[in-house]
Amino acid sequence: MLRETTALAPDGLPYRLTTLRNNAGMVVCLMDWGATLLSARVPMPDGTVRETLLGCPSPEEWQNQTAFLGASIGRYANRIAKSTFMLDGETVSLTPSQGENQLHGGPEGFDKRRWLIERQNESEVVYTLTSPDGDQGFPGEARAWAHYTLTEDNQLVIEYRATVDKPCPVNLTNHAYFNLDGSQGDVRNHRLQLFADAYLPVDNMGIPSRDLTKVALTSFDFRQPKIIAQEFMSDADQQQVKGYDHAFLLQAKGDLTKPAAHLWSSDEKLQMTVYTTAPALQFYSGNFLEGTPAREQGHYSAWQGLALESEFLPDSPNHPEWPQPDCVLRPGQEYRSVTIYHFLAQ
């Protein structure tokens, strides 16, 4: 179902909202601005419905947040140090958006654009966007597609594709924040399992500060299910960024049949399993959410939602030595990244 709002987006046109439904009763809402996930409501066995995503009261209120709630991120998700990298022997200078660094594609990234609806029905919607040569400093024209599908067994499947006409790093992800309790509470009471043997330490600006580090014997070891609060802020790496905001190199290595993570609500009545073709998952515990307009009432506080963003490791254009596929997309190639969020009510 498609409807247009009376409120106007920054380009002077209405927001176009799409609703996906399945026969199990799950409902997902999206908007064309930023190809954004607005809501994902999961029916529970007791007859209640849980809203699993953080969101704003309205599309126009969404413009007043800086947390990238549910948006599609590009051209390059996460951070690029000093907004610069070498590509084929030449220096590329990007538009900074967080101090001297570029975060999530720049000050006018893909989250701040109107995507065109290519097709849609009750179970899927496909958005497309063209990014011109030089956009936010990136070389060449890029075309991107965001394909959202809701399956009958409550899987939300997100497929990003892209092509370029000049070599360029491409890293697309969705920045949804989850709280499986269905209320505006502390997400650190959730239980998390992350199938990753290594994480990437960062400085207080989120820029990688050391090489990949084994999770064993650290607070970053989620290989067995663990309450997030259990070792929260217990070491210097977390204290740099007020909690978890780190990339984990996944054991699955792009195998979509192997889980990347499991997340359980604090009452353990709702589970979400994440699968992805991406090499890494950024676990962000919502450390800087305070002041973000909240759908339910008022504003969110820190740690009321968490993100599990599928991606290349941050600053990958400056680290070709890392054990993952090349983040540089070249003409004639197609970038493709698939992530599945599978909701299981107990």
VEXPA-740361 format. One record per residue (C-alpha): residue number from 1; chain; x, y, z. Coordinates in steps of 0.2 Angstrom, whole numbers, plus 2048, in hexadecimal, padded with zeros to 3 digits. Example, Ala and Ser with C-alpha at 12.3 -4.5 7.8 and 13.67 -1.06 7.14 Angstrom:
# VEXPA-740361
@num->1 cadena->A east->83E north->7EA up->827
@num->2 cadena->A east->844 north->7FB up->824
END
This chain:
# VEXPA-740361
@num->1 cadena->A east->800 north->800 up->800
@num->2 cadena->A east->807 north->811 up->7FB
@num->3 cadena->A east->801 north->822 up->802
@num->4 cadena->A east->807 north->834 up->801
@num->5 cadena->A east->808 north->83F up->810
@num->6 cadena->A east->801 north->851 up->811
@num->7 cadena->A east->812 north->856 up->819
@num->8 cadena->A east->820 north->85A up->80D
@num->9 cadena->A east->831 north->854 up->80C
@num->10 cadena->A east->840 north->860 up->80A
@num->11 cadena->A east->83E north->85F up->7F7
@num->12 cadena->A east->82D north->866 up->7F9
@num->13 cadena->A east->824 north->856 up->7F4
@num->14 cadena->A east->81A north->84A up->7FF
@num->15 cadena->A east->822 north->83B up->808
@num->16 cadena->A east->81C north->82B up->800
@num->17 cadena->A east->819 north->81D up->80D
@num->18 cadena->A east->818 north->80B up->809
@num->19 cadena->A east->811 north->7FD up->814
@num->20 cadena->A east->815 north->7EB up->812
@num->21 cadena->A east->80B north->7DD up->81A
@num->22 cadena->A east->80B north->7CA up->81B
@num->23 cadena->A east->7FE north->7BD up->820
@num->24 cadena->A east->806 north->7BB up->831
@num->25 cadena->A east->801 north->7CC up->836
@num->26 cadena->A east->812 north->7D5 up->835
@num->27 cadena->A east->812 north->7E7 up->82E
@num->28 cadena->A east->821 north->7F1 up->828
@num->29 cadena->A east->820 north->803 up->823
@num->30 cadena->A east->82D north->80D up->818
@num->31 cadena->A east->82F north->81E up->810
@num->32 cadena->A east->837 north->823 up->800
@num->33 cadena->A east->841 north->831 up->809
@num->34 cadena->A east->852 north->828 up->80D
@num->35 cadena->A east->84A north->817 up->808
@num->36 cadena->A east->846 north->816 up->81A
@num->37 cadena->A east->83F north->809 up->825
@num->38 cadena->A east->832 north->811 up->831
@num->39 cadena->A east->82A north->803 up->83A
@num->40 cadena->A east->82A north->7F0 up->83C
@num->41 cadena->A east->81C north->7E9 up->846
@num->42 cadena->A east->81C north->7D7 up->84B
@num->43 cadena->A east->80D north->7CE up->851
@num->44 cadena->A east->80F north->7C4 up->861
@num->45 cadena->A east->807 north->7B3 up->867
@num->46 cadena->A east->7FD north->7BC up->875
@num->47 cadena->A east->7F4 north->7C7 up->868
@num->48 cadena->A east->7FF north->7D7 up->86B
@num->49 cadena->A east->80A north->7DF up->85E
@num->50 cadena->A east->81B north->7E5 up->861
@num->51 cadena->A east->824 north->7F4 up->858
@num->52 cadena->A east->836 north->7EE up->855
@num->53 cadena->A east->83D north->7FE up->84E
@num->54 cadena->A east->841 north->80F up->855
@num->55 cadena->A east->838 north->81D up->84B
@num->56 cadena->A east->832 north->82E up->84B
@num->57 cadena->A east->81F north->834 up->84D
@num->58 cadena->A east->81E north->83A up->83B
@num->59 cadena->A east->829 north->83B up->82B
@num->60 cadena->A east->82B north->84E up->82E
@num->61 cadena->A east->832 north->84A up->840
@num->62 cadena->A east->83E north->83E up->838
@num->63 cadena->A east->847 north->84D up->830
@num->64 cadena->A east->84B north->853 up->842
@num->65 cadena->A east->855 north->844 up->847
@num->66 cadena->A east->867 north->841 up->844
@num->67 cadena->A east->868 north->82E up->848
@num->68 cadena->A east->865 north->828 up->836
@num->69 cadena->A east->855 north->81F up->83D
@num->70 cadena->A east->851 north->810 up->831
@num->71 cadena->A east->859 north->819 up->822
@num->72 cadena->A east->863 north->812 up->813
@num->73 cadena->A east->875 north->818 up->815
@num->74 cadena->A east->881 north->81B up->806
@num->75 cadena->A east->88C north->81D up->7FC
@num->76 cadena->A east->897 north->817 up->80A
@num->77 cadena->A east->88F north->812 up->81B
@num->78 cadena->A east->899 north->815 up->82B
@num->79 cadena->A east->8A9 north->820 up->82C
@num->80 cadena->A east->8B7 north->824 up->820
@num->81 cadena->A east->8C6 north->82B up->82A
@num->82 cadena->A east->8CA north->83E up->825
@num->83 cadena->A east->8BD north->83C up->817
@num->84 cadena->A east->8CB north->836 up->80B
@num->85 cadena->A east->8D2 north->826 up->803
@num->86 cadena->A east->8DD north->821 up->7F5
@num->87 cadena->A east->8D5 north->819 up->7E6
@num->88 cadena->A east->8DF north->812 up->7D8
@num->89 cadena->A east->8EE north->81D up->7DC
@num->90 cadena->A east->8E4 north->82D up->7DE
@num->91 cadena->A east->8DE north->836 up->7EE
@num->92 cadena->A east->8CB north->838 up->7F0
@num->93 cadena->A east->8C4 north->845 up->7FB
@num->94 cadena->A east->8B3 north->844 up->802
@num->95 cadena->A east->8A7 north->850 up->80A
@num->96 cadena->A east->8A9 north->84F up->81D
@num->97 cadena->A east->89A north->84C up->828
@num->98 cadena->A east->8A1 north->848 up->839
@num->99 cadena->A east->8AF north->853 up->83E
@num->100 cadena->A east->8BD north->850 up->831
@num->101 cadena->A east->8B6 north->83E up->82D
@num->102 cadena->A east->8A7 north->839 up->822
@num->103 cadena->A east->899 north->830 up->82A
@num->104 cadena->A east->88C north->826 up->821
@num->105 cadena->A east->88F north->82D up->80F
@num->106 cadena->A east->891 north->840 up->814
@num->107 cadena->A east->886 north->84E up->819
@num->108 cadena->A east->87A north->84B up->80B
@num->109 cadena->A east->87B north->838 up->80A
@num->110 cadena->A east->86E north->82C up->803
@num->111 cadena->A east->864 north->82D up->813
@num->112 cadena->A east->860 north->83F up->80E
@num->113 cadena->A east->859 north->83C up->7FD
@num->114 cadena->A east->849 north->837 up->7F5
@num->115 cadena->A east->84A north->826 up->7EE
@num->116 cadena->A east->83E north->822 up->7DF
@num->117 cadena->A east->832 north->813 up->7E1
@num->118 cadena->A east->836 north->807 up->7D3
@num->119 cadena->A east->829 north->7FA up->7D8
@num->120 cadena->A east->81F north->7F5 up->7E7
@num->121 cadena->A east->811 north->7E9 up->7EC
@num->122 cadena->A east->80B north->7E2 up->7FD
@num->123 cadena->A east->81B north->7D9 up->801
@num->124 cadena->A east->829 north->7E3 up->7F9
@num->125 cadena->A east->82F north->7F4 up->7F3
@num->126 cadena->A east->83E north->7F9 up->7E9
@num->127 cadena->A east->845 north->80A up->7EA
@num->128 cadena->A east->853 north->811 up->7DE
@num->129 cadena->A east->85E north->820 up->7DF
@num->130 cadena->A east->86B north->828 up->7D4
@num->131 cadena->A east->87A north->831 up->7DC
@num->132 cadena->A east->883 north->83C up->7D0
@num->133 cadena->A east->896 north->83D up->7CD
@num->134 cadena->A east->89F north->846 up->7DB
@num->135 cadena->A east->890 north->844 up->7E7
@num->136 cadena->A east->897 north->847 up->7F8
@num->137 cadena->A east->8A8 north->845 up->7F0
@num->138 cadena->A east->8A6 north->834 up->7EA
@num->139 cadena->A east->8AC north->830 up->7D8
@num->140 cadena->A east->8A0 north->82B up->7CA
@num->141 cadena->A east->88D north->829 up->7C8
@num->142 cadena->A east->886 north->81C up->7D3
@num->143 cadena->A east->875 north->814 up->7D2
@num->144 cadena->A east->86E north->80B up->7E1
@num->145 cadena->A east->85F north->800 up->7E5
@num->146 cadena->A east->857 north->7FC up->7F5
@num->147 cadena->A east->84B north->7ED up->7F5
@num->148 cadena->A east->841 north->7E9 up->804
@num->149 cadena->A east->837 north->7D9 up->806
@num->150 cadena->A east->82C north->7D2 up->814
@num->151 cadena->A east->82A north->7BF up->813
@num->152 cadena->A east->81C north->7B5 up->81A
@num->153 cadena->A east->827 north->7AE up->828
@num->154 cadena->A east->82B north->7C0 up->82E
@num->155 cadena->A east->83C north->7C3 up->826
@num->156 cadena->A east->840 north->7D4 up->821
@num->157 cadena->A east->84C north->7D3 up->812
@num->158 cadena->A east->856 north->7E2 up->80D
@num->159 cadena->A east->860 north->7E1 up->7FD
@num->160 cadena->A east->86B north->7EF up->7F7
@num->161 cadena->A east->872 north->7F0 up->7E6
@num->162 cadena->A east->87D north->7FD up->7DD
@num->163 cadena->A east->887 north->800 up->7CD
@num->164 cadena->A east->893 north->80E up->7C9
@num->165 cadena->A east->89B north->815 up->7BA
@num->166 cadena->A east->8AC north->819 up->7C2
@num->167 cadena->A east->8B5 north->80F up->7D0
@num->168 cadena->A east->8AE north->813 up->7E1
@num->169 cadena->A east->8AC north->80C up->7F2
@num->170 cadena->A east->89A north->807 up->7F5
@num->171 cadena->A east->893 north->801 up->806
@num->172 cadena->A east->880 north->802 up->808
@num->173 cadena->A east->877 north->7FD up->818
@num->174 cadena->A east->867 north->801 up->822
@num->175 cadena->A east->868 north->80A up->832
@num->176 cadena->A east->859 north->803 up->83B
@num->177 cadena->A east->859 north->803 up->84E
@num->178 cadena->A east->850 north->7F4 up->857
@num->179 cadena->A east->848 north->7F3 up->868
@num->180 cadena->A east->83F north->7E2 up->868
@num->181 cadena->A east->836 north->7E6 up->879
@num->182 cadena->A east->82A north->7F1 up->86F
@num->183 cadena->A east->82C north->7FF up->87B
@num->184 cadena->A east->837 north->80E up->87E
@num->185 cadena->A east->843 north->805 up->88A
@num->186 cadena->A east->855 north->801 up->88D
@num->187 cadena->A east->85B north->7F5 up->87F
@num->188 cadena->A east->86A north->7F0 up->889
@num->189 cadena->A east->85F north->7E3 up->891
@num->190 cadena->A east->85E north->7DA up->881
@num->191 cadena->A east->868 north->7CA up->87E
@num->192 cadena->A east->874 north->7CA up->86F
@num->193 cadena->A east->87D north->7BD up->866
@num->194 cadena->A east->88A north->7C2 up->859
@num->195 cadena->A east->893 north->7B5 up->84F
@num->196 cadena->A east->8A3 north->7BE up->84D
@num->197 cadena->A east->8B5 north->7BA up->853
@num->198 cadena->A east->8BC north->7CC up->851
@num->199 cadena->A east->8B7 north->7DE up->853
@num->200 cadena->A east->8BE north->7EF up->84D
@num->201 cadena->A east->8C4 north->7FB up->85B
@num->202 cadena->A east->8C0 north->80D up->858
@num->203 cadena->A east->8C5 north->81E up->85F
@num->204 cadena->A east->8B9 north->82A up->866
@num->205 cadena->A east->8B4 north->830 up->855
@num->206 cadena->A east->8B0 north->81E up->84F
@num->207 cadena->A east->8BF north->81D up->844
@num->208 cadena->A east->8C9 north->80C up->845
@num->209 cadena->A east->8D7 north->80E up->851
@num->210 cadena->A east->8DF north->7FC up->851
@num->211 cadena->A east->8DE north->7ED up->846
@num->212 cadena->A east->8D1 north->7E0 up->848
@num->213 cadena->A east->8D1 north->7D9 up->859
@num->214 cadena->A east->8CB north->7C8 up->85F
@num->215 cadena->A east->8BB north->7C9 up->86A
@num->216 cadena->A east->8C1 north->7BB up->875
@num->217 cadena->A east->8C3 north->7C0 up->888
@num->218 cadena->A east->8BC north->7D2 up->884
@num->219 cadena->A east->8AB north->7DA up->886
@num->220 cadena->A east->8A8 north->7D8 up->874
@num->221 cadena->A east->8A6 north->7C5 up->874
@num->222 cadena->A east->894 north->7C2 up->870
@num->223 cadena->A east->897 north->7B1 up->868
@num->224 cadena->A east->88C north->7AA up->876
@num->225 cadena->A east->87C north->7B3 up->87A
@num->226 cadena->A east->87F north->7C1 up->887
@num->227 cadena->A east->875 north->7CF up->88E
@num->228 cadena->A east->87C north->7DF up->887
@num->229 cadena->A east->87C north->7E8 up->898
@num->230 cadena->A east->887 north->7DA up->89F
@num->231 cadena->A east->898 north->7E2 up->89A
@num->232 cadena->A east->892 north->7F3 up->894
@num->233 cadena->A east->89F north->800 up->895
@num->234 cadena->A east->8AB north->7F4 up->89D
@num->235 cadena->A east->8BA north->7F8 up->893
@num->236 cadena->A east->8C3 north->807 up->88A
@num->237 cadena->A east->8BE north->802 up->879
@num->238 cadena->A east->8AB north->804 up->87E
@num->239 cadena->A east->8AF north->813 up->888
@num->240 cadena->A east->8B5 north->81C up->879
@num->241 cadena->A east->8A4 north->81D up->871
@num->242 cadena->A east->898 north->81B up->880
@num->243 cadena->A east->895 north->808 up->87D
@num->244 cadena->A east->895 north->7FD up->86E
@num->245 cadena->A east->897 north->805 up->85D
@num->246 cadena->A east->8A2 north->7F9 up->855
@num->247 cadena->A east->8A4 north->7EE up->845
@num->248 cadena->A east->8A5 north->7DB up->847
@num->249 cadena->A east->8AC north->7D0 up->83A
@num->250 cadena->A east->8A0 north->7C2 up->837
@num->251 cadena->A east->8A3 north->7B0 up->837
@num->252 cadena->A east->897 north->7AD up->829
@num->253 cadena->A east->8A2 north->7B6 up->81D
@num->254 cadena->A east->893 north->7BB up->812
@num->255 cadena->A east->88A north->7AA up->813
@num->256 cadena->A east->877 north->7AF up->814
@num->257 cadena->A east->873 north->79E up->81B
@num->258 cadena->A east->87D north->7A1 up->82B
@num->259 cadena->A east->877 north->7AD up->839
@num->260 cadena->A east->881 north->7BD up->83C
@num->261 cadena->A east->878 north->7C0 up->84D
@num->262 cadena->A east->869 north->7BC up->858
@num->263 cadena->A east->860 north->7C9 up->862
@num->264 cadena->A east->853 north->7C6 up->870
@num->265 cadena->A east->847 north->7D2 up->879
@num->266 cadena->A east->84A north->7D4 up->88B
@num->267 cadena->A east->83B north->7C8 up->88F
@num->268 cadena->A east->841 north->7BC up->881
@num->269 cadena->A east->830 north->7BC up->879
@num->270 cadena->A east->837 north->7C3 up->869
@num->271 cadena->A east->847 north->7BE up->85F
@num->272 cadena->A east->84F north->7C5 up->850
@num->273 cadena->A east->85C north->7BC up->846
@num->274 cadena->A east->867 north->7C6 up->83A
@num->275 cadena->A east->86E north->7BE up->82A
@num->276 cadena->A east->879 north->7C8 up->81E
@num->277 cadena->A east->885 north->7C6 up->80F
@num->278 cadena->A east->88F north->7D5 up->816
@num->279 cadena->A east->8A0 north->7D1 up->81E
@num->280 cadena->A east->89C north->7DB up->82E
@num->281 cadena->A east->88F north->7E1 up->83A
@num->282 cadena->A east->890 north->7F1 up->843
@num->283 cadena->A east->888 north->7EF up->854
@num->284 cadena->A east->883 north->801 up->85B
@num->285 cadena->A east->87A north->801 up->86C
@num->286 cadena->A east->872 north->812 up->869
@num->287 cadena->A east->87F north->81C up->873
@num->288 cadena->A east->87A north->82D up->86C
@num->289 cadena->A east->867 north->82B up->86A
@num->290 cadena->A east->862 north->838 up->877
@num->291 cadena->A east->857 north->845 up->870
@num->292 cadena->A east->851 north->83C up->861
@num->293 cadena->A east->83F north->83E up->85E
@num->294 cadena->A east->836 north->82E up->863
@num->295 cadena->A east->826 north->826 up->85B
@num->296 cadena->A east->81E north->822 up->86C
@num->297 cadena->A east->821 north->832 up->877
@num->298 cadena->A east->82E north->840 up->879
@num->299 cadena->A east->840 north->83B up->874
@num->300 cadena->A east->84A north->82C up->875
@num->301 cadena->A east->858 north->82A up->881
@num->302 cadena->A east->869 north->822 up->87E
@num->303 cadena->A east->869 north->80F up->87D
@num->304 cadena->A east->856 north->80D up->879
@num->305 cadena->A east->85A north->805 up->868
@num->306 cadena->A east->868 north->7FC up->860
@num->307 cadena->A east->86E north->7FA up->84E
@num->308 cadena->A east->875 north->7EB up->845
@num->309 cadena->A east->87B north->7F2 up->835
@num->310 cadena->A east->882 north->7E7 up->827
@num->311 cadena->A east->891 north->7EE up->81F
@num->312 cadena->A east->8A3 north->7EE up->81A
@num->313 cadena->A east->8AF north->7F2 up->829
@num->314 cadena->A east->8B0 north->805 up->82C
@num->315 cadena->A east->8BD north->80F up->823
@num->316 cadena->A east->8C0 north->800 up->817
@num->317 cadena->A east->8C5 north->80B up->808
@num->318 cadena->A east->8D5 north->80F up->813
@num->319 cadena->A east->8D8 north->7FD up->818
@num->320 cadena->A east->8D8 north->7F1 up->809
@num->321 cadena->A east->8E2 north->7E5 up->814
@num->322 cadena->A east->8D3 north->7E0 up->81E
@num->323 cadena->A east->8CC north->7CE up->81C
@num->324 cadena->A east->8BC north->7D2 up->812
@num->325 cadena->A east->8B7 north->7D5 up->800
@num->326 cadena->A east->8BD north->7E5 up->7F7
@num->327 cadena->A east->8B1 north->7F3 up->7FB
@num->328 cadena->A east->8B5 north->7FC up->7EA
@num->329 cadena->A east->8A8 north->7F9 up->7DD
@num->330 cadena->A east->8AE north->7FB up->7CB
@num->331 cadena->A east->8A4 north->7FE up->7BB
@num->332 cadena->A east->89C north->7EE up->7B4
@num->333 cadena->A east->89B north->7E7 up->7C6
@num->334 cadena->A east->88B north->7E7 up->7D1
@num->335 cadena->A east->88B north->7EA up->7E3
@num->336 cadena->A east->87F north->7DF up->7ED
@num->337 cadena->A east->87C north->7DD up->7FF
@num->338 cadena->A east->86E north->7D3 up->807
@num->339 cadena->A east->869 north->7D4 up->819
@num->340 cadena->A east->85A north->7CB up->821
@num->341 cadena->A east->852 north->7CF up->832
@num->342 cadena->A east->848 north->7C0 up->837
@num->343 cadena->A east->83B north->7C3 up->845
@num->344 cadena->A east->836 north->7B4 up->850
@num->345 cadena->A east->828 north->7B6 up->85D
@num->346 cadena->A east->829 north->7A9 up->86B
END
